[in-house]
Amino acid sequence: MKIFATKFIYNGQEYVGPDIHTDTMENARIIAEGQGYELTGELTDIFDLDFNHRPRVIH
């Protein structure tokens, strides 16, 4: 299962749309177009940007 990102335009402003979970980009494109979203790409990496605020444990 892959995750695909979408976007949409409302009142002239661009917004991030919902993620689509499916196996292929073609399926994601069909789902996005059917819901009125534009497919922007596939999510390949996730980064945790809040790692500096966690308490450190030193053993």
N, CA, C and O of each residue as an XYZ file, in Angstrom:
236
protein
N       0.845     -1.172      0.000
C       0.000      0.000      0.000
C       0.893      1.240      0.000
O       1.851      1.322      0.769
N       0.580      2.183     -0.850
C       1.327      3.436     -0.950
C       0.425      4.592     -0.530
O      -0.797      4.456     -0.482
N       1.047      5.732     -0.228
C       0.308      6.930      0.160
C       0.587      8.018     -0.867
O       1.741      8.300     -1.190
N      -0.480      8.626     -1.375
C      -0.365      9.670     -2.381
C      -0.950     10.967     -1.838
O      -1.995     10.965     -1.188
N      -0.262     12.076     -2.111
C      -0.688     13.395     -1.647
C      -1.541     14.070     -2.713
O      -1.360     13.847     -3.910
N      -2.480     14.903     -2.251
C      -3.349     15.632     -3.164
C      -3.413     17.105     -2.769
O      -2.936     17.502     -1.706
N      -4.010     17.901     -3.646
C      -4.277     19.307     -3.343
C      -5.584     19.691     -4.015
O      -6.070     18.995     -4.906
N      -6.150     20.818     -3.568
C      -7.351     21.339     -4.209
C      -7.359     22.853     -4.083
O      -6.647     23.420     -3.253
N      -8.163     23.501     -4.906
C      -8.269     24.960     -4.897
C      -9.690     25.326     -4.490
O     -10.661     24.822     -5.053
N      -9.795     26.216     -3.500
C     -11.082     26.691     -3.018
C     -11.029     28.205     -2.910
O     -10.168     28.750     -2.219
N     -11.930     28.876     -3.579
C     -11.970     30.347     -3.602
C     -10.631     30.947     -4.013
O     -10.201     31.957     -3.457
N      -9.977     30.327     -4.981
C      -8.714     30.841     -5.492
C      -7.505     30.536     -4.629
O      -6.390     30.914     -4.989
N      -7.690     29.865     -3.505
C      -6.596     29.524     -2.589
C      -6.302     28.027     -2.691
O      -7.224     27.212     -2.702
N      -5.030     27.668     -2.766
C      -4.630     26.262     -2.865
C      -4.459     25.672     -1.469
O      -3.843     26.286     -0.598
N      -5.014     24.467     -1.263
C      -4.946     23.776      0.022
C      -4.408     22.363     -0.172
O      -4.510     21.791     -1.257
N      -3.840     21.816      0.883
C      -3.414     20.418      0.880
C      -4.660     19.558      1.011
O      -5.501     19.795      1.879
N      -4.773     18.567      0.154
C      -5.925     17.677      0.191
C      -5.650     16.447      1.039
O      -4.583     16.324      1.642
N      -6.607     15.544      1.084
C      -6.428     14.317      1.862
C      -5.430     13.372      1.192
O      -5.214     13.432     -0.018
N      -4.833     12.510      1.991
C      -3.956     11.474      1.455
C      -4.812     10.339      0.904
O      -5.883     10.039      1.431
N      -4.328      9.722     -0.153
C      -5.010      8.578     -0.758
C      -4.127      7.355     -0.567
O      -2.950      7.370     -0.927
N      -4.694      6.298      0.000
C      -3.969      5.054      0.250
C      -4.420      4.020     -0.781
O      -5.567      3.574     -0.763
N      -3.514      3.647     -1.673
C      -3.819      2.658     -2.708
C      -2.512      2.057     -3.223
O      -1.429      2.492     -2.832
N      -2.613      1.069     -4.090
C      -1.424      0.347     -4.551
C      -0.701      0.993     -5.728
O       0.512      0.831     -5.865
N      -1.416      1.719     -6.575
C      -0.780      2.267     -7.771
C      -1.106      3.747     -7.952
O      -2.109      4.245     -7.441
N      -0.244      4.434     -8.687
C      -0.473      5.847     -8.977
C      -1.709      6.012     -9.864
O      -2.438      6.995     -9.726
N      -1.949      5.081    -10.756
C      -3.125      5.177    -11.630
C      -4.415      5.113    -10.814
O      -5.345      5.878    -11.070
N      -4.481      4.210     -9.836
C      -5.655      4.153     -8.957
C      -5.802      5.448     -8.174
O      -6.913      5.952     -8.015
N      -4.695      5.992     -7.685
C      -4.729      7.248     -6.939
C      -5.227      8.383     -7.821
O      -6.003      9.225     -7.369
N      -4.793      8.414     -9.061
C      -5.221      9.460     -9.999
C      -6.733      9.381    -10.250
O      -7.414     10.406    -10.294
N      -7.244      8.173    -10.412
C      -8.680      7.980    -10.639
C      -9.478      8.435     -9.419
O     -10.486      9.128     -9.560
N      -9.033      8.050     -8.230
C      -9.720      8.447     -6.997
C      -9.681      9.960     -6.824
O     -10.698     10.576     -6.507
N      -8.513     10.558     -7.029
C      -8.360     12.008     -6.858
C      -9.264     12.769     -7.823
O      -9.966     13.693     -7.412
N      -9.255     12.399     -9.078
C     -10.084     13.086    -10.068
C     -11.568     12.918     -9.766
O     -12.353     13.845     -9.968
N     -11.954     11.746     -9.286
C     -13.354     11.497     -8.944
C     -13.834     12.341     -7.778
O     -15.025     12.635     -7.673
N     -12.918     12.735     -6.901
C     -13.264     13.543     -5.734
C     -12.979     15.028     -5.932
O     -13.247     15.835     -5.042
N     -12.440     15.392     -7.087
C     -12.160     16.797     -7.366
C     -10.821     17.287     -6.846
O     -10.630     18.489     -6.664
N      -9.884     16.366     -6.603
C      -8.550     16.727     -6.130
C      -7.533     16.559     -7.248
O      -7.783     15.869     -8.237
N      -6.390     17.197     -7.077
C      -5.283     17.028     -8.013
C      -4.195     16.217     -7.314
O      -3.788     16.553     -6.202
N      -3.733     15.174     -7.947
C      -2.682     14.333     -7.386
C      -1.351     15.072     -7.481
O      -0.979     15.538     -8.557
N      -0.624     15.185     -6.352
C       0.638     15.921     -6.367
C       1.855     15.020     -6.260
O       2.954     15.449     -6.610
N       1.703     13.789     -5.791
C       2.852     12.897     -5.732
C       2.684     11.788     -4.716
O       1.653     11.668     -4.055
N       3.724     10.981     -4.611
C       3.731      9.845     -3.696
C       4.569     10.177     -2.471
O       5.664     10.727     -2.588
N       4.049      9.840     -1.298
C       4.786     10.024     -0.058
C       5.790      8.881      0.068
O       5.407      7.712      0.115
N       7.077      9.225      0.122
C       8.106      8.187      0.174
C       8.866      8.168      1.490
O       9.378      7.120      1.884
N       8.955      9.304      2.181
C       9.692      9.388      3.443
C       8.892     10.193      4.455
O       8.154     11.110      4.095
N       9.050      9.839      5.724
C       8.424     10.593      6.808
C       9.531     11.015      7.762
O      10.317     10.188      8.222
N       9.584     12.304      8.053
C      10.600     12.842      8.949
C       9.932     13.413     10.187
O       8.939     14.133     10.081
N      10.460     13.101     11.345
C       9.979     13.658     12.603
C      10.800     14.903     12.895
O      11.975     14.801     13.247
N      10.202     16.064     12.754
C      10.928     17.315     12.941
C      10.894     17.803     14.382
O      11.460     18.854     14.682
N      10.249     17.072     15.275
C      10.120     17.489     16.666
C      11.058     16.698     17.583
O      10.796     16.589     18.781
N      12.125     16.156     17.046
C      13.000     15.303     17.844
C      13.795     16.067     18.887
O      14.256     15.449     19.847
N      13.984     17.371     18.759
C      14.761     18.141     19.736
C      13.992     18.420     21.014
O      14.605     18.770     22.023
N      12.688     18.279     21.013
C      11.878     18.623     22.172
C      11.561     17.414     23.049
O      10.903     17.560     24.079
N      12.000     16.275     22.675
C      11.749     15.081     23.485
C      12.793     14.974     24.586
O      13.952     15.340     24.390
N      12.379     14.470     25.747
C      13.376     14.281     26.811
C      14.400     13.216     26.411
O      14.047     12.173     25.862
N      15.643     13.493     26.690
C      16.708     12.544     26.351
C      16.951     11.598     27.516
O      16.959     12.002     28.679
N      17.148     10.350     27.182
C      17.478      9.338     28.179
C      18.897      8.887     27.891
O      19.186      8.368     26.813
N      19.779      9.087     28.858
C      21.171      8.678     28.698
C      21.415      7.499     29.625
O      21.195      7.587     30.833
N      21.870      6.399     29.049
C      22.109      5.185     29.835
C      23.575      5.041     30.149
O      23.974      4.079     30.805
